[in-house]
Amino acid sequence: MASEVESSVRERFEERIARITEACTFCGKCFEACPMTPFADLKETEPEAIVRGVIDIINGRPHISGAALWTEVCEKSGLCIEACPEDVNPREMLSYAKLKIQGASNDKEEMSGHSRDYFKLLSRTIRLMAGLQLEPEQFKRLTAVKGGKKHKADAVFYFGCNILQTPHILLSCMDVFDRMGLNYEVAGGVGHCCGINHIRRGDLEGGAAMGRRSLEHFRAYEPEKVITFCPTCQMQYSDFISLYSEPREPVLPFVHITRYLIDNLEALRTLYVRPVEKRVAVHLHGGTDGVEENVVKILRTVPGLEVVDVDQHADYAYQCPTLKAPGAKEELREKLFSSARAAGVDSLLTVYHGCHRDLCGEEADQPFEIENFMTILGQAMGFEYPDRVKTFKLYEDMDRVLAEAGDLLRANGIDPDEARSHLQKAVYP
């Protein structure tokens, strides 16, 4: 049975490659729109030749080196999708090219083993970081793998994996949903992963199988929609849904939380109970349809809040943690922080949990707070969950962290002494 599933995934993968190959006219518009090309050591810069080379890569043919270099620095900003005049998703094309390059240079069993090892490490990190911050009842509810018969829910809130490292954001989302009266079920954690961590390491079949199991779990609730927070999960179940779902299966809409809140903006307004007297800027990323516009529009409804635009590299990747092109993250931060300082903001707001985890510790060197936009909504509604990740990062002292949170770790079944070295790397990477 497993081999049949793997064969089906590989067939759909190759079908998508065939469709992209047929549709692409090598116009080079996607390459011209890419903000990451300055970070690649490209000798060949002819757009048409580079794109033709990427098509060669996905078809297993010899290719020019520039095509592989461009593939390597792709950060999924999505600007290429808007630039393409044909029925091609260049971001999808480049993701497939990365997989083809990995498959050509690595043994399949080694890739599978590497992806499993990484996933185990990630799972431990998430469990420890959640255990450091969540009360036992919350910890069990949000980290348990759910199975068995499901009751019907209007929506599934699929929060992904890594948001458990910043649980104040997750709890804020759930509190807002509760106040809005949404009939929803939560799903997330490593037990309901989209499979991206396996896919990134070349294990297409393993990652797709994991993502499909999660999709079946969501469908069991018979929801009208799946509400997401994680931009990666949103992207995987939109751009790459063909890897998880058979062509004739009904489409289950995946809606980012900012889209859901926009669709229910009037109901959201009625929940505000106090003004939030702050001047704020929003740290933005493209790549997920409409999120930039949605979050700014949502924040402008908060009484007392002044939202100002600042100059920033919003087209550098779709989130901070995956921005690996040498020098790009440093450029992003320098421009973002200097613009926020010049604007005299009280707070710089993150949208995604990954960006928040990356940036919040920088508050020590800035004249403004770094908060998540869901924290601001909570403040307007009269609640706020402590941002312990930021607090612990600002301590810069694991002894102090464990002295403060050791009892909570023990209550969640985690020995602080055994977890120390791992937490040191997670909190202070």
C-alpha positions as CSV (number, residue, x, y, z in Angstrom):
1,M,0.0,0.0,0.0
2,A,2.8,2.4,0.9
3,S,4.5,1.9,-2.5
4,E,1.2,2.6,-4.3
5,V,0.9,5.9,-2.4
6,E,4.4,6.8,-3.2
7,S,3.9,5.9,-6.8
8,S,0.8,8.1,-6.9
9,V,2.6,11.1,-5.4
10,R,5.5,10.7,-7.9
11,E,3.0,10.5,-10.8
12,R,1.2,13.7,-9.7
13,F,4.6,15.4,-9.2
14,E,5.7,14.5,-12.8
15,E,2.3,15.5,-14.2
16,R,2.7,18.9,-12.6
17,I,6.1,19.2,-14.1
18,A,4.8,18.2,-17.6
19,R,2.1,20.9,-17.3
20,I,4.6,23.6,-16.3
21,T,6.9,22.5,-19.1
22,E,4.1,22.8,-21.7
23,A,2.9,26.2,-20.4
24,C,6.3,27.9,-20.0
25,T,7.4,30.1,-22.9
26,F,10.8,31.0,-21.4
27,C,9.9,34.7,-21.4
28,G,12.0,35.3,-18.3
29,K,9.5,37.6,-16.6
30,C,9.7,35.5,-13.4
31,F,13.4,35.8,-13.2
32,E,13.3,39.6,-13.8
33,A,10.8,40.0,-11.0
34,C,12.7,38.0,-8.4
35,P,14.1,40.1,-5.6
36,M,16.7,37.4,-4.7
37,T,18.8,37.5,-7.8
38,P,21.3,40.0,-6.4
39,F,22.1,37.5,-3.7
40,A,23.1,34.8,-6.2
41,D,26.5,34.6,-7.8
42,L,25.0,34.5,-11.3
43,K,27.4,34.7,-14.2
44,E,24.7,34.0,-16.8
45,T,22.0,36.6,-16.3
46,E,20.0,36.3,-19.5
47,P,16.4,35.7,-18.1
48,E,15.3,33.5,-21.0
49,A,18.3,31.2,-20.6
50,I,18.0,31.0,-16.9
51,V,14.3,30.0,-17.1
52,R,15.0,27.5,-19.8
53,G,17.7,26.0,-17.6
54,V,15.2,25.6,-14.7
55,I,12.8,23.8,-17.1
56,D,15.8,21.5,-18.0
57,I,16.4,20.8,-14.3
58,I,12.8,19.7,-13.6
59,N,12.9,17.5,-16.6
60,G,16.2,15.9,-15.6
61,R,18.2,17.4,-18.5
62,P,21.7,19.0,-18.5
63,H,21.3,22.7,-17.5
64,I,23.3,25.9,-17.2
65,S,24.8,26.6,-13.7
66,G,22.9,29.9,-13.4
67,A,19.6,28.0,-13.3
68,A,20.7,26.0,-10.3
69,L,22.0,29.1,-8.6
70,W,18.7,30.9,-9.1
71,T,16.8,27.8,-7.8
72,E,19.0,27.8,-4.7
73,V,18.2,31.4,-3.7
74,C,14.5,31.2,-4.2
75,E,12.8,32.5,-1.1
76,K,9.1,32.1,-2.3
77,S,8.3,35.7,-2.3
78,G,5.6,35.0,-4.9
79,L,6.4,38.1,-7.1
80,C,7.2,35.7,-9.9
81,I,3.6,34.4,-9.9
82,E,2.3,37.9,-10.5
83,A,4.9,38.5,-13.2
84,C,4.2,35.3,-15.2
85,P,1.9,35.9,-18.3
86,E,1.3,32.2,-18.7
87,D,-0.5,29.4,-16.7
88,V,2.7,28.7,-14.7
89,N,3.4,29.1,-11.0
90,P,7.1,29.8,-11.1
91,R,7.4,29.4,-7.3
92,E,6.1,25.9,-7.7
93,M,8.5,25.3,-10.6
94,L,11.5,26.4,-8.6
95,S,10.4,24.2,-5.7
96,Y,10.3,21.2,-8.0
97,A,13.7,22.2,-9.3
98,K,15.1,22.1,-5.8
99,L,13.7,18.6,-5.3
100,K,15.1,17.4,-8.6
101,I,18.6,18.7,-7.7
102,Q,18.4,17.0,-4.3
103,G,17.3,13.8,-5.9
104,A,20.1,13.8,-8.4
105,S,22.8,14.3,-5.9
106,N,21.6,12.3,-2.9
107,D,20.6,8.7,-2.1
108,K,16.8,8.3,-1.5
109,E,17.3,6.4,1.7
110,E,19.8,8.9,3.0
111,M,17.3,11.8,2.3
112,S,14.5,9.9,4.1
113,G,16.8,9.2,7.0
114,H,17.9,12.8,7.2
115,S,14.4,14.2,7.0
116,R,13.3,11.8,9.8
117,D,16.2,12.8,12.0
118,Y,15.5,16.5,11.4
119,F,11.8,16.0,12.2
120,K,12.6,14.3,15.5
121,L,14.9,17.2,16.4
122,L,12.1,19.7,15.4
123,S,9.5,17.7,17.4
124,R,11.6,17.8,20.5
125,T,12.3,21.5,20.1
126,I,8.6,22.3,19.8
127,R,7.6,20.1,22.7
128,L,10.2,21.6,25.0
129,M,9.4,25.2,24.0
130,A,5.7,24.6,24.5
131,G,6.4,22.9,27.8
132,L,8.4,25.9,28.9
133,Q,5.4,28.2,28.4
134,L,2.0,26.4,28.5
135,E,0.1,25.2,31.5
136,P,-0.4,21.4,31.6
137,E,-4.0,21.4,30.5
138,Q,-3.1,23.7,27.5
139,F,0.0,21.7,26.8
140,K,-1.9,18.4,26.6
141,R,-4.7,19.9,24.4
142,L,-2.4,21.5,21.9
143,T,0.4,19.0,21.6
144,A,-1.7,15.8,21.7
145,V,-2.1,13.8,18.4
146,K,-5.9,13.5,17.8
147,G,-7.5,10.6,16.1
148,G,-10.6,8.5,16.0
149,K,-14.2,9.6,15.3
150,K,-14.7,13.4,14.8
151,H,-17.7,15.5,15.5
152,K,-18.7,18.1,12.9
153,A,-17.2,21.6,13.1
154,D,-17.8,24.6,10.9
155,A,-14.1,25.2,10.7
156,V,-10.8,23.7,11.6
157,F,-8.2,26.0,13.0
158,Y,-5.0,24.5,11.6
159,F,-2.2,26.3,13.5
160,G,0.8,24.3,12.1
161,C,3.8,23.2,14.1
162,N,6.1,26.0,15.1
163,I,3.5,28.4,16.5
164,L,3.7,26.2,19.6
165,Q,7.1,27.9,20.3
166,T,5.2,31.2,20.6
167,P,2.0,30.0,22.3
168,H,0.8,33.4,23.3
169,I,0.0,34.0,19.6
170,L,-1.8,30.7,19.3
171,L,-3.8,31.3,22.5
172,S,-4.7,34.8,21.3
173,C,-6.1,33.4,18.1
174,M,-8.2,30.9,20.0
175,D,-9.5,33.5,22.4
176,V,-10.6,35.7,19.5
177,F,-12.4,32.8,17.8
178,D,-14.1,31.9,21.1
179,R,-15.3,35.5,21.5
180,M,-16.6,35.5,17.9
181,G,-18.6,32.4,18.6
182,L,-16.9,30.3,15.9
183,N,-17.7,26.6,16.0
184,Y,-14.2,25.3,15.4
185,E,-11.8,22.4,16.2
186,V,-8.0,22.9,16.6
187,A,-5.5,20.8,14.8
188,G,-1.7,21.2,14.6
189,G,1.6,20.2,16.1
190,V,4.0,17.8,14.6
191,G,1.3,15.1,14.6
192,H,-0.6,17.1,11.9
193,C,2.3,18.5,9.9
194,C,1.9,19.6,6.3
195,G,5.1,17.6,5.5
196,I,7.2,20.5,4.4
197,N,10.1,19.6,6.6
198,H,10.4,16.3,4.8
199,I,9.9,17.8,1.4
200,R,12.5,20.5,1.9
201,R,15.0,17.7,2.6
202,G,14.2,15.8,-0.6
203,D,11.8,13.3,0.9
204,L,8.8,14.1,-1.4
205,E,6.9,10.9,-0.8
206,G,7.3,11.0,3.0
207,G,6.3,14.6,3.2
208,A,3.3,14.2,0.9
209,A,2.1,11.2,2.8
210,M,2.3,13.2,6.1
211,G,0.5,16.1,4.5
212,R,-2.2,13.8,3.2
213,R,-2.8,12.2,6.6
214,S,-3.3,15.7,8.0
215,L,-5.7,16.7,5.2
216,E,-7.8,13.6,5.9
217,H,-7.9,14.5,9.6
218,F,-9.2,18.0,8.7
219,R,-11.8,16.5,6.3
220,A,-13.1,14.2,9.1
221,Y,-14.7,17.2,10.8
222,E,-16.7,18.0,7.6
223,P,-15.7,21.7,7.9
224,E,-16.6,24.5,5.6
225,K,-13.1,25.8,5.7
226,V,-9.7,25.3,7.3
227,I,-8.4,28.5,8.9
228,T,-4.6,28.7,8.9
229,F,-2.0,30.9,10.6
230,C,1.3,29.5,9.3
231,P,2.2,30.9,5.9
232,T,4.0,27.7,5.0
233,C,1.0,25.5,5.7
234,Q,-1.2,27.9,3.7
235,M,1.2,27.7,0.8
236,Q,1.6,23.9,0.9
237,Y,-2.2,23.3,0.8
238,S,-2.7,25.8,-2.0
239,D,0.3,25.8,-4.3
240,F,1.1,22.1,-3.8
241,I,-2.4,20.6,-3.1
242,S,-1.9,18.3,-6.1
243,L,0.7,16.4,-4.1
244,Y,-1.7,15.7,-1.2
245,S,-5.0,15.3,-3.0
246,E,-6.3,13.2,-5.9
247,P,-7.6,15.2,-8.8
248,R,-11.3,14.3,-8.3
249,E,-11.3,14.8,-4.5
250,P,-13.4,17.8,-3.3
251,V,-11.4,20.9,-2.6
252,L,-11.3,22.0,1.0
253,P,-10.7,25.7,1.2
254,F,-7.7,26.9,3.2
255,V,-8.2,30.4,4.4
256,H,-5.6,32.4,6.2
257,I,-6.7,33.9,9.6
258,T,-6.4,37.4,8.3
259,R,-8.8,36.6,5.5
260,Y,-11.2,35.1,8.0
261,L,-11.0,38.2,10.1
262,I,-11.6,40.5,7.1
263,D,-14.6,38.5,6.1
264,N,-16.0,39.0,9.7
265,L,-14.7,42.5,10.3
266,E,-17.9,43.9,11.7
267,A,-18.3,41.1,14.2
268,L,-14.6,41.7,15.2
269,R,-15.3,45.4,15.8
270,T,-18.0,44.7,18.3
271,L,-15.5,42.9,20.5
272,Y,-13.2,45.9,21.2
273,V,-13.6,47.2,24.7
274,R,-10.7,49.6,25.0
275,P,-8.5,51.8,22.9
276,V,-4.9,50.8,22.2
277,E,-3.1,54.2,22.2
278,K,0.0,53.2,20.2
279,R,1.8,54.3,17.0
280,V,2.7,51.1,15.2
281,A,4.3,49.8,12.0
282,V,3.8,46.3,10.6
283,H,6.6,44.0,9.5
284,L,5.3,42.7,6.3
285,H,6.1,39.8,3.9
286,G,4.5,39.0,0.6
287,G,4.0,35.5,-0.7
288,T,0.7,34.6,0.9
289,D,-2.2,36.2,-1.0
290,G,-3.7,39.3,0.6
291,V,-2.1,38.9,4.0
292,E,-0.2,42.2,3.9
293,E,-3.3,44.2,3.0
294,N,-5.6,42.2,5.3
295,V,-3.5,42.7,8.5
296,V,-3.2,46.4,8.0
297,K,-6.9,46.8,7.3
298,I,-7.7,44.8,10.4
299,L,-5.4,46.9,12.6
300,R,-6.9,50.1,11.3
301,T,-10.2,49.1,12.9
302,V,-8.6,49.0,16.4
303,P,-9.6,52.2,18.4
304,G,-6.7,54.4,19.3
305,L,-4.2,52.6,17.1
306,E,-2.2,54.6,14.6
307,V,-0.8,52.4,11.8
308,V,2.0,54.0,9.8
309,D,3.7,52.7,6.7
310,V,7.5,52.2,6.8
311,D,10.0,51.4,4.1
312,Q,11.0,47.8,4.3
313,H,12.0,44.7,2.2
314,A,8.6,43.1,2.3
315,D,9.5,41.2,-0.9
316,Y,12.4,39.4,0.8
317,A,11.0,35.9,1.3
318,Y,7.6,35.0,2.6
319,Q,8.7,34.9,6.3
320,C,11.9,35.5,8.3
321,P,13.1,32.0,9.4
322,T,13.4,30.7,5.8
323,L,15.4,33.7,4.5
324,K,18.8,32.0,4.0
325,A,20.3,34.0,1.1
326,P,23.6,35.3,2.4
327,G,23.2,38.9,3.5
328,A,19.5,39.2,2.8
329,K,18.3,38.8,6.4
330,E,20.7,41.5,7.6
331,E,19.5,43.9,4.9
332,L,15.9,43.2,5.8
333,R,16.5,43.9,9.5
334,E,18.6,47.0,9.0
335,K,16.0,48.6,6.7
336,L,13.1,47.6,8.9
337,F,14.5,48.7,12.2
338,S,15.9,52.0,10.8
339,S,12.6,52.8,9.2
340,A,10.6,52.0,12.3
341,R,13.0,54.2,14.4
342,A,12.6,57.1,11.9
343,A,8.8,56.8,12.1
344,G,8.9,57.0,15.9
345,V,6.7,54.0,16.5
346,D,5.9,52.7,19.9
347,S,5.7,49.1,18.6
348,L,6.7,47.1,15.6
349,L,4.2,44.4,14.9
350,T,4.9,41.0,13.4
351,V,2.4,39.0,11.4
352,Y,3.8,35.5,11.5
353,H,5.0,33.5,14.5
354,G,8.3,32.6,12.8
355,C,9.1,36.3,12.2
356,H,8.2,37.0,15.8
357,R,10.4,34.3,17.1
358,D,13.3,35.7,15.0
359,L,12.8,39.3,15.8
360,C,11.4,39.7,19.3
361,G,14.8,39.4,21.0
362,E,16.0,42.5,19.1
363,E,13.7,44.6,21.2
364,A,16.7,45.0,23.6
365,D,18.5,47.2,21.1
366,Q,15.5,49.2,19.8
367,P,13.5,52.1,21.2
368,F,10.2,50.3,20.5
369,E,8.4,47.1,21.5
370,I,8.1,44.1,19.2
371,E,4.6,42.5,19.4
372,N,2.5,40.3,17.3
373,F,-0.6,41.7,15.7
374,M,-2.8,39.2,17.5
375,T,-1.5,40.6,20.8
376,I,-2.8,44.0,19.7
377,L,-6.3,42.6,19.0
378,G,-6.2,41.0,22.4
379,Q,-5.3,44.3,24.1
380,A,-8.3,45.9,22.3
381,M,-10.6,43.1,23.6
382,G,-9.3,43.3,27.2
383,F,-7.0,40.3,27.3
384,E,-3.3,39.6,26.8
385,Y,-1.2,36.4,27.1
386,P,2.4,36.8,28.2
387,D,5.0,36.7,25.5
388,R,7.4,34.4,27.4
389,V,9.6,33.7,24.4
390,K,10.5,37.4,24.2
391,T,10.9,37.6,27.9
392,F,13.3,34.6,27.9
393,K,15.3,35.9,25.0
394,L,15.7,39.3,26.7
395,Y,17.0,37.6,29.8
396,E,20.0,36.1,27.8
397,D,20.4,33.8,30.8
398,M,19.3,30.1,30.7
399,D,19.7,29.8,34.5
400,R,17.2,32.5,35.0
401,V,14.8,30.9,32.4
402,L,14.9,27.6,34.1
403,A,14.6,29.1,37.6
404,E,11.4,30.8,36.4
405,A,9.9,28.1,34.3
406,G,11.4,24.9,35.8
407,D,8.3,24.0,37.7
408,L,6.2,24.4,34.6
409,L,8.5,22.1,32.6
410,R,8.2,19.4,35.4
411,A,4.4,19.8,35.4
412,N,4.5,19.0,31.7
413,G,6.7,15.9,32.3
414,I,10.0,17.4,31.2
415,D,13.2,17.3,33.3
416,P,14.7,20.8,33.2
417,D,18.2,19.5,33.6
418,E,17.9,17.1,30.7
419,A,16.2,19.8,28.5
420,R,18.7,22.5,29.3
421,S,21.2,22.1,26.4
422,H,18.4,21.7,23.9
423,L,16.5,24.8,25.2
424,Q,19.7,26.8,25.2
425,K,20.0,26.3,21.4
426,A,16.3,26.9,20.8
427,V,16.0,30.1,22.8
428,Y,19.5,31.5,22.0
429,P,20.3,30.1,18.5
